[in-house]
Amino acid sequence: MLSQDFKQRVKVAGLFLLQIYKVTTGTMLSLFVPQACSSEDDSDNAVNVCTLQDNFENADGYHKTVLYVNMFSMFTFFTYYLVELGREEWAIKYLDIDNDKPDNSLKEIIRADPVLDKRMDKLNRLYYRTLLFNCGIYAINLGLSAKLVKDGYHSSSTLSCFASFTLLVLMKLYNSLEVAHQSIKNDKMMSAYMSEFVSFNVLDSDYVDEQIKLKIKDEVTLDEIKLEDGEEILP
């Protein structure tokens, strides 16, 4: 029978492989976003969509600069992923998930093992700092790529591809920042890959308050009707 640790490792590996695509397309924007290329063979000077080879071999100085920034941004992403995967592997090896205990129970338990406690804090800090550096590089990459895409605009597909590629990466960065921040702030080890479905098991507090107010209002209205009819209201 497969162990829980093995299942968790397979899940993390599968999610990581799926994220390779969106990170590659989301950082190498100068290659994958459709851009306008003039065709020298056409007598009417028609503007075509650049191929990947056209984008890669473009000799324009600004285009080359953006391409190099794209490559460096992708490198920092994979460096950050190595830190993230190493952190996840450590958590799978030394920690576990018990749904019968609250999420913040690890803080009290791990203090009994100072070695693990210090290692967890170190991994969380390294993960957070690497992530912040990666976010800074990606912000520069995004700004330079946006100007390149604006200058080489071809059609609506240029804008839609740029938006979809970057949104996928930004969603990943936002989720990772939330994981890193909460892990450091609350002294715990949140997973950047494993999540669980939430089951609603109580009534919403706002809804309950609203129902109570409506019930009180109905009782007051009923009392007013009785007073108008001259009926005696029992205490």
Secondary structure as a PSIPRED ss2 file (coil, helix, strand):
# PSIPRED VFORMAT (PSIPRED V4.0)

   1 M C   1.000  0.000  0.000
   2 L C   1.000  0.000  0.000
   3 S C   1.000  0.000  0.000
   4 Q H   0.000  1.000  0.000
   5 D H   0.000  1.000  0.000
   6 F H   0.000  1.000  0.000
   7 K H   0.000  1.000  0.000
   8 Q H   0.000  1.000  0.000
   9 R H   0.000  1.000  0.000
  10 V H   0.000  1.000  0.000
  11 K H   0.000  1.000  0.000
  12 V H   0.000  1.000  0.000
  13 A H   0.000  1.000  0.000
  14 G H   0.000  1.000  0.000
  15 L H   0.000  1.000  0.000
  16 F H   0.000  1.000  0.000
  17 L H   0.000  1.000  0.000
  18 L H   0.000  1.000  0.000
  19 Q H   0.000  1.000  0.000
  20 I H   0.000  1.000  0.000
  21 Y H   0.000  1.000  0.000
  22 K H   0.000  1.000  0.000
  23 V H   0.000  1.000  0.000
  24 T H   0.000  1.000  0.000
  25 T H   0.000  1.000  0.000
  26 G H   0.000  1.000  0.000
  27 T H   0.000  1.000  0.000
  28 M C   1.000  0.000  0.000
  29 L H   0.000  1.000  0.000
  30 S H   0.000  1.000  0.000
  31 L H   0.000  1.000  0.000
  32 F H   0.000  1.000  0.000
  33 V C   1.000  0.000  0.000
  34 P C   1.000  0.000  0.000
  35 Q C   1.000  0.000  0.000
  36 A E   0.000  0.000  1.000
  37 C E   0.000  0.000  1.000
  38 S E   0.000  0.000  1.000
  39 S C   1.000  0.000  0.000
  40 E C   1.000  0.000  0.000
  41 D C   1.000  0.000  0.000
  42 D C   1.000  0.000  0.000
  43 S C   1.000  0.000  0.000
  44 D C   1.000  0.000  0.000
  45 N C   1.000  0.000  0.000
  46 A C   1.000  0.000  0.000
  47 V E   0.000  0.000  1.000
  48 N E   0.000  0.000  1.000
  49 V E   0.000  0.000  1.000
  50 C C   1.000  0.000  0.000
  51 T C   1.000  0.000  0.000
  52 L H   0.000  1.000  0.000
  53 Q H   0.000  1.000  0.000
  54 D H   0.000  1.000  0.000
  55 N H   0.000  1.000  0.000
  56 F H   0.000  1.000  0.000
  57 E H   0.000  1.000  0.000
  58 N C   1.000  0.000  0.000
  59 A C   1.000  0.000  0.000
  60 D C   1.000  0.000  0.000
  61 G H   0.000  1.000  0.000
  62 Y H   0.000  1.000  0.000
  63 H H   0.000  1.000  0.000
  64 K H   0.000  1.000  0.000
  65 T H   0.000  1.000  0.000
  66 V H   0.000  1.000  0.000
  67 L H   0.000  1.000  0.000
  68 Y H   0.000  1.000  0.000
  69 V H   0.000  1.000  0.000
  70 N H   0.000  1.000  0.000
  71 M H   0.000  1.000  0.000
  72 F H   0.000  1.000  0.000
  73 S H   0.000  1.000  0.000
  74 M H   0.000  1.000  0.000
  75 F H   0.000  1.000  0.000
  76 T H   0.000  1.000  0.000
  77 F H   0.000  1.000  0.000
  78 F H   0.000  1.000  0.000
  79 T H   0.000  1.000  0.000
  80 Y H   0.000  1.000  0.000
  81 Y H   0.000  1.000  0.000
  82 L H   0.000  1.000  0.000
  83 V H   0.000  1.000  0.000
  84 E H   0.000  1.000  0.000
  85 L H   0.000  1.000  0.000
  86 G H   0.000  1.000  0.000
  87 R H   0.000  1.000  0.000
  88 E H   0.000  1.000  0.000
  89 E H   0.000  1.000  0.000
  90 W H   0.000  1.000  0.000
  91 A H   0.000  1.000  0.000
  92 I H   0.000  1.000  0.000
  93 K H   0.000  1.000  0.000
  94 Y H   0.000  1.000  0.000
  95 L C   1.000  0.000  0.000
  96 D C   1.000  0.000  0.000
  97 I C   1.000  0.000  0.000
  98 D C   1.000  0.000  0.000
  99 N C   1.000  0.000  0.000
 100 D C   1.000  0.000  0.000
 101 K C   1.000  0.000  0.000
 102 P C   1.000  0.000  0.000
 103 D H   0.000  1.000  0.000
 104 N H   0.000  1.000  0.000
 105 S H   0.000  1.000  0.000
 106 L H   0.000  1.000  0.000
 107 K H   0.000  1.000  0.000
 108 E H   0.000  1.000  0.000
 109 I H   0.000  1.000  0.000
 110 I H   0.000  1.000  0.000
 111 R C   1.000  0.000  0.000
 112 A C   1.000  0.000  0.000
 113 D C   1.000  0.000  0.000
 114 P H   0.000  1.000  0.000
 115 V H   0.000  1.000  0.000
 116 L H   0.000  1.000  0.000
 117 D H   0.000  1.000  0.000
 118 K H   0.000  1.000  0.000
 119 R H   0.000  1.000  0.000
 120 M H   0.000  1.000  0.000
 121 D H   0.000  1.000  0.000
 122 K H   0.000  1.000  0.000
 123 L H   0.000  1.000  0.000
 124 N H   0.000  1.000  0.000
 125 R H   0.000  1.000  0.000
 126 L H   0.000  1.000  0.000
 127 Y H   0.000  1.000  0.000
 128 Y H   0.000  1.000  0.000
 129 R H   0.000  1.000  0.000
 130 T H   0.000  1.000  0.000
 131 L H   0.000  1.000  0.000
 132 L H   0.000  1.000  0.000
 133 F H   0.000  1.000  0.000
 134 N H   0.000  1.000  0.000
 135 C H   0.000  1.000  0.000
 136 G H   0.000  1.000  0.000
 137 I H   0.000  1.000  0.000
 138 Y H   0.000  1.000  0.000
 139 A H   0.000  1.000  0.000
 140 I H   0.000  1.000  0.000
 141 N H   0.000  1.000  0.000
 142 L H   0.000  1.000  0.000
 143 G H   0.000  1.000  0.000
 144 L H   0.000  1.000  0.000
 145 S H   0.000  1.000  0.000
 146 A H   0.000  1.000  0.000
 147 K H   0.000  1.000  0.000
 148 L H   0.000  1.000  0.000
 149 V H   0.000  1.000  0.000
 150 K H   0.000  1.000  0.000
 151 D H   0.000  1.000  0.000
 152 G C   1.000  0.000  0.000
 153 Y C   1.000  0.000  0.000
 154 H C   1.000  0.000  0.000
 155 S C   1.000  0.000  0.000
 156 S H   0.000  1.000  0.000
 157 S H   0.000  1.000  0.000
 158 T H   0.000  1.000  0.000
 159 L H   0.000  1.000  0.000
 160 S H   0.000  1.000  0.000
 161 C H   0.000  1.000  0.000
 162 F H   0.000  1.000  0.000
 163 A H   0.000  1.000  0.000
 164 S H   0.000  1.000  0.000
 165 F H   0.000  1.000  0.000
 166 T H   0.000  1.000  0.000
 167 L H   0.000  1.000  0.000
 168 L H   0.000  1.000  0.000
 169 V H   0.000  1.000  0.000
 170 L H   0.000  1.000  0.000
 171 M H   0.000  1.000  0.000
 172 K H   0.000  1.000  0.000
 173 L H   0.000  1.000  0.000
 174 Y H   0.000  1.000  0.000
 175 N H   0.000  1.000  0.000
 176 S H   0.000  1.000  0.000
 177 L H   0.000  1.000  0.000
 178 E H   0.000  1.000  0.000
 179 V H   0.000  1.000  0.000
 180 A H   0.000  1.000  0.000
 181 H H   0.000  1.000  0.000
 182 Q H   0.000  1.000  0.000
 183 S H   0.000  1.000  0.000
 184 I H   0.000  1.000  0.000
 185 K H   0.000  1.000  0.000
 186 N C   1.000  0.000  0.000
 187 D C   1.000  0.000  0.000
 188 K C   1.000  0.000  0.000
 189 M C   1.000  0.000  0.000
 190 M C   1.000  0.000  0.000
 191 S C   1.000  0.000  0.000
 192 A C   1.000  0.000  0.000
 193 Y C   1.000  0.000  0.000
 194 M C   1.000  0.000  0.000
 195 S C   1.000  0.000  0.000
 196 E C   1.000  0.000  0.000
 197 F C   1.000  0.000  0.000
 198 V C   1.000  0.000  0.000
 199 S C   1.000  0.000  0.000
 200 F C   1.000  0.000  0.000
 201 N C   1.000  0.000  0.000
 202 V C   1.000  0.000  0.000
 203 L C   1.000  0.000  0.000
 204 D C   1.000  0.000  0.000
 205 S H   0.000  1.000  0.000
 206 D H   0.000  1.000  0.000
 207 Y H   0.000  1.000  0.000
 208 V H   0.000  1.000  0.000
 209 D H   0.000  1.000  0.000
 210 E H   0.000  1.000  0.000
 211 Q H   0.000  1.000  0.000
 212 I H   0.000  1.000  0.000
 213 K H   0.000  1.000  0.000
 214 L H   0.000  1.000  0.000
 215 K H   0.000  1.000  0.000
 216 I H   0.000  1.000  0.000
 217 K H   0.000  1.000  0.000
 218 D H   0.000  1.000  0.000
 219 E H   0.000  1.000  0.000
 220 V H   0.000  1.000  0.000
 221 T H   0.000  1.000  0.000
 222 L H   0.000  1.000  0.000
 223 D H   0.000  1.000  0.000
 224 E H   0.000  1.000  0.000
 225 I H   0.000  1.000  0.000
 226 K H   0.000  1.000  0.000
 227 L H   0.000  1.000  0.000
 228 E H   0.000  1.000  0.000
 229 D C   1.000  0.000  0.000
 230 G C   1.000  0.000  0.000
 231 E C   1.000  0.000  0.000
 232 E C   1.000  0.000  0.000
 233 I C   1.000  0.000  0.000
 234 L C   1.000  0.000  0.000
 235 P C   1.000  0.000  0.000
